[in-house]
């Protein structure tokens, strides 16, 4: 894998390292790693929705789009 990481750009190499760490954190189980990342992503999306609700339209000067979210 070292040769592949060297051939890729620095962002790709960092992504490979982060991917390896996520799978290692789940004891090598890729399914658990993906599930954990999806749970973390859902929590982040919830935080974004809460923050968007707190930002006034005037302060954001219309740059914050209100997106209808299901759930």
C-alpha positions in Angstrom: 0.0 0.0 0.0 2.9 2.4 0.5 3.6 2.5 -3.2 0.0 3.4 -3.9 -0.1 6.1 -1.2 3.1 7.7 -2.7 1.6 7.7 -6.2 -1.6 9.5 -4.9 -1.8 13.1 -3.9 -1.5 14.2 -0.2 -5.3 14.4 0.1 -5.8 10.9 -1.2 -3.1 9.6 1.1 -4.7 11.2 4.1 -8.1 9.7 3.0 -6.5 6.3 2.8 -5.0 6.7 6.3 -8.3 7.9 7.7 -10.1 5.0 6.1 -7.7 2.5 7.5 -8.0 4.0 11.0 -11.8 3.9 10.8 -11.7 0.2 9.9 -9.1 -0.5 12.6 -11.2 1.2 15.2 -13.9 -1.4 14.4 -11.5 -4.3 14.8 -11.2 -4.7 11.0 -15.0 -5.0 10.4 -15.7 -2.7 7.4 -19.5 -3.0 7.9 -19.2 -1.7 11.4 -17.0 1.1 10.3 -19.5 2.2 7.6 -22.3 2.0 10.1 -20.4 4.0 12.6 -19.6 6.7 10.0 -23.3 6.8 9.0 -24.3 7.3 12.6 -21.7 10.1 13.0 -22.8 11.7 9.8 -26.5 11.7 10.9 -25.5 13.4 14.2 -23.6 16.0 12.3 -26.5 16.7 10.0 -28.7 17.1 13.1 -26.3 19.7 14.5 -26.3 21.5 11.2 -30.0 21.7 11.2 -30.0 23.0 14.7 -27.4 25.7 13.9 -29.3 26.7 10.7 -32.4 27.2 12.8 -30.5 29.5 15.1 -28.9 31.7 12.4 -31.0 34.7 11.6 -31.7 35.3 7.9 -30.5 38.9 8.3 -27.2 37.9 9.8 -26.6 35.4 7.1 -27.8 37.8 4.4 -29.8 35.1 2.7 -26.8 32.8 2.3 -28.3 30.1 4.6 -30.8 28.1 2.7 -33.7 26.6 4.6 -33.9 23.0 3.5 -36.9 21.0 4.3 -35.7 17.9 6.2 -37.7 14.8 6.6 -37.7 13.2 10.0 
